[in-house]
Amino acid sequence: MTVYFLSCVPAALRLNGTYAGVIDGFTRRTEAEDGSPLFVEAVPSDNRMGANFLLDDNFISSPPQFAGVYKLGGDVLVHVKSYLYKDMSVHMLCQTHFCGHLVTLCRQGGVMLCIERADGQITLRELNEDFASATMRDGQVNGKEVLCIYSQDWLAIVSAGGELVFCNPVKSYSLGDMLGVTVQFSTCAGCVGECNYSYDGQKFTLTSGRTVETRPVADSVKHFAFFESVLTRGDSAAYLCGELKPRAGQLASYLGDFVDVVVPPQKFYERTGENRAAGLVYAEASNLFRVRFFAADMVGGLVENIREIEY
């Protein structure tokens, strides 16, 4: 079995006690014996604690919160997506009173949102590390009070009832009769999503959205851009040949509810020889994903057939 490793920050990797190099945002691979547990240590280069775990069937089937596991046929990719800071004391990042509640953003190992409600109940929620630089401001959506906690790439919203009712990556947002957000997708075509949400005081509901491409796509990655257009609900018909264009609306149901598009590992190309393939990521459980591979046969820069590739 081939095991691939990714890390949210550069980290030294040890396998069964032996130094195996540095892992970061580019995949590193090792060969592991099937059924034999592998002791893994990832030690970050900054002031965070290392992550260590036994990579076995239990870890793969039920990953901990700090890691994402991706099944690649008979192989596995492990993404260490967060590390705790060594300083476990509480550091306040920002705080405000809102509708009788005390809302605090602090760091204790990770970034935590603490809501002390007016009725005395306390809610503690771990947020993405990007919220470490967030600011708070109150406002209204559809005439109802909200507290916005905004960083450069994420937005969280607390309701007047003291509940976390929205938490998503956004590039910018606006308040009014509706919540408007723009989302910058990491895609070949630089897709930007523009979405509007209605609000009833308890939940946000997506009411409209559109996706626009902001840059041209090279022919060598057009198959990735095609699958990404399906994922982001963009104009996927623009990538289809004339015969398939009328069936563009069926693509989402045909490909299923995938959550990401990834580059296949080198081993996939070596085994299959497919150069126009992409990995579609499907969520199976919390932090557990399965990757299925699809090839897009193209003629004249347009997709004329879509095939799933066994790997």
Order of alpha helices (4+ residues) and beta strands (2+ residues): beta-beta-beta-beta-beta-beta-alpha-beta-beta-beta-beta-beta-beta-beta-beta-beta-beta-beta-beta-beta-beta-alpha-alpha-beta-alpha-beta-beta-beta
